[in-house]
């Protein structure tokens, strides 16, 4: 199943998926191979969908809580958000229009992912494209790995999550991040190196 996911990352279909060997790129620009994580189980998908429905009226606030937690735990990550570089206090960030807009966008994407949990091709393509788009923001492995736990924490905005719900959300974000990284790594592997550019 993960081999099929790697084929989607490469944009392969049909005969290409059957004939092309599934090898990871050895491109030295990559800091490490993206290890693909299995998607949540059927039971976990049901738990996630139910939990998301309960959060629908507070998703924007949950997104803000996630970003505030990320900035607090990892201050250096804020450099990836130049539009917020001059906004320092927690209250200023919480009420900042750009912060809210980005939170809305991210939570909308999470909603799309949750809505696609039972449509695996759509789910995989959605996340792979998301990873490729984040490359333009110079998003790296460190930043993405910081996001998952902060969003799991944010899902507890209405109260403490039980262990099964927390595990289900953790499984989802681990899967999403691994597939985003695969999309980013594949895009980087298709770009010409400095030496290749000089030879052209």
N, C-alpha and C positions, 0 to 999 in steps of 0.2 A: 504493500500500500504506500509506503514512503517512497518507493521507487517511482510510483505514479506521480507523487507530489513533486519529486525532483524534475520529472518530465514537464509538469506544468510550469515550474519555475523557468525552465529553458524555453518554454513556448512551443514544445513539441506536441504533435497530435498523431493519432492513427499509426501509420507505418513507422514513423520516426520513433515512437515510443517502443515499438516491438523490436526494432533493429539496432537502435543506438545503445551502447553499453552505458550503464548508470555509473559514471565516475565523477568524483568531486574534482573541481578545478584545483590545480596546483599553483595558481597565480600567487606570486609572492607578496602582492599588495594586500592580501587578506591576512589579518592578524591570526586567525584560526578558522578551521572549518566550521560551518554552521551545522550543528547537530540537530536534525529534525526530530521533533517531539511528537509522539502520537497524539491525536486529537482526544478530547474528553470522551469518556464512555457514554453509552446510551443513557444510563442512569444519571451520570453527571450532567449530560445535556438537558435532561428534564429538570434537574435541580436548578441549573443556570437559568433556564427559561422562566421558571416559576419565580426565582429570586428577582430577575429583571423586571417582571411585571409588577412586583411589589415596590420597585424603586422608580417607576416611571414618573412619579410626581416630584422626585428630588434628584433626577439624574444630573442636572446642571450643577447643583450644589455638591453632589458627589464628585464630579469632575474637578471642581475647584479644590475640594478637600484633598484629592489625589495630587494635584499640582503643588499645593502648599506643603504637603508632606514631603514631596520630592525635593522642593527647593530647600526645605529645612534640613533634610537628611543629607543632601548632596548639593551644597551651594554652588559648586563649580558648574553644575549643569545649566544654571541660569544663562550662561553665555550662549547657549543654543537658542535663546529667546531674546534677541537684541531689542525687540519692541518693549520688553519689560525691564531692561537694564537699569533704568532710573527709578523704578518702583521698588521700594525697599521694605516697607512695613507690611505685616501680615494683613492688616485691615485695608491698606491701600491696594494690595494685590487682590484681595477678595472682592473689592468693588470696582476694580479696573475693567473697563469695557473690553479691551483686547484680551484680557485674561478670561473673561466670561465667554467671549466669542470663541476662543480656542477650546475652552472646556466644552462648549456646546458642540463644536465640530468633532472633538474626540469622542464624546459620549454618543453622538449620532453614529459614528463609525462602530462603536461597540454594539449599539443597538442593531446595526445592520449585520454584524457578525453573529449576534445571538439569533436574529431572525433567519439566518442562513445555516444554522447548525445542522439541519437535516437535509441540506442540499450541498453535498460535499464539493462538487466541481465549482459551484458558485462561491462557496466559502473559501476554498483554496485560492481561487483567482482573485477574490476580493482582498485577501490578506497579502498575497504576493505583490499585487499592484500597490497596496499601501506601503509596503517596504520599499519598493522602487521609488515612490514619490518622496519618501522621507530622506532619500539619498541627497536630494537637493538642499535639505536643511543641514547637511553634514551630520546627520544622526548616526551615532556609532553604537557598537555592541554594549558599551558601558551604560549609555543612556537608556537603551531599551531594557537592559537587564534591571535597571533601577525602577523602571515604570511598573512592572508587574506587581511587586509586593505593595506598592503605594495604591494601586487600583483595587487590589484585593481588600486592603484596609478600608478604602473608600466605600466599598460595597456594604460595609457595616454601618453606614450612616444612620440607619433606622434602628440600630441595635446590634448587639454582638451576634456574629454568625456562628451557627453550630459547626462542628468539625466537618461534616459532610459537605455543607455549602461552601465553606472556606476552601476545602480541598478541590471542589468542583471549579470554583473561580480560578484557583491557582493553576489547575490543569489547563484551563482555557487560555490564560495569559501566557503560560509557558509555551503552549502550542503556537499561539499568535506570534509571539516574539521570535520563536525559532524559524517560523515560515517567513516573517518579515526580513530576518537576517539572511535567509536563503535568497530572497528576492534582491536584497542589496548586494550580496556577494556575487550573484550571477550578473547583475548589471555592471559591477566593477570589472568582472572578468571579461566582459565584452568590450570594454574601453581600451583603446590602444595605449601601450606603455610609452614612456618618453622616448625610448630607443626606437620603437615602431614609428612614432610620429616623425622622428628625425630621418628615418629611412624612406618615408613617403615623399 
